[in-house]
Amino acid sequence: MAVIVDKAIWPYKGKLWAHLASDKNLDELHSFAELLGLRLMSFQGDHYDIPEEVRDKAIELGAEEIDGRDLLSRLKKAELRLPASERPGKWEKLCFLRPTGDPPNLGGFILKKSVPEIEILVKADWGLAEVTVFKRDKEVALVIQDPSGLDVRRKFLQGVEWRCIDGKLLEILI
């Protein structure tokens, strides 16, 4: 049982893409994806879509290189493959909030979980930090980017999926 990756043969936006999956469980896949610095929003329900250069890094870190048909077969055997009707759709940008010097007010967004004010979740330079809200099916993603760095308040993020990448980008799935 392993993290598996197929060949990068899928063209999109000028790059070739591959699929990164696990034939064991999604926790293993998410841990490996975090090691690669992948965003939560790139998860497609049973796999991550990854560009060729990330695929090479995944193989260096121990992902098993297999054929696309084998990847699909192993996902099905592990009962991790989602039918097309259950796969998440595309992310839609709801709003982009430019830096103002003050933490943005997200009170106007209907969120499925109660979350504290944004300044309680993360310390950022609100004169530089950009906040974007996305929606996909029943998921809402809050993305905070601060080029000067973020201080994530982990205790306030218990019970929600989140990932901080390079200390400068925080994704929270709500």
Stockholm file with secondary structure:
# STOCKHOLM 1.0

chainA/1-174         MAVIVDKAIWPYKGKLWAHLASDKNLDELHSFAELLGLRLMSFQGDHYDIPEEVRDKAIELGAEEIDGRDLLSRLKKAELRLPASERPGKWEKLCFLRPTGDPPNLGGFILKKSVPEIEILVKADWGLAEVTVFKRDKEVALVIQDPSGLDVRRKFLQGVEWRCIDGKLLEILI
#=GR chainA/1-174 SS CCEEECCCCEEETTEEEEEEEESSCHHHHHHHHHHHTCCGGGBCSSCEEEEHHHHHHHHHTTCEECCHHHHHHHHHHTTCCCCGGGSCCCCEEEEEECCCSSCCCCTTSCCSSCCCCHHHHEECCTTTCEEEEEEETTEEEEEEECTTCCEECGGGGTTSEEEEETTTEEEEEC
#=GC SS_cons         CCEEECCCCEEETTEEEEEEEESSCHHHHHHHHHHHTCCGGGBCSSCEEEEHHHHHHHHHTTCEECCHHHHHHHHHHTTCCCCGGGSCCCCEEEEEECCCSSCCCCTTSCCSSCCCCHHHHEECCTTTCEEEEEEETTEEEEEEECTTCCEECGGGGTTSEEEEETTTEEEEEC
//
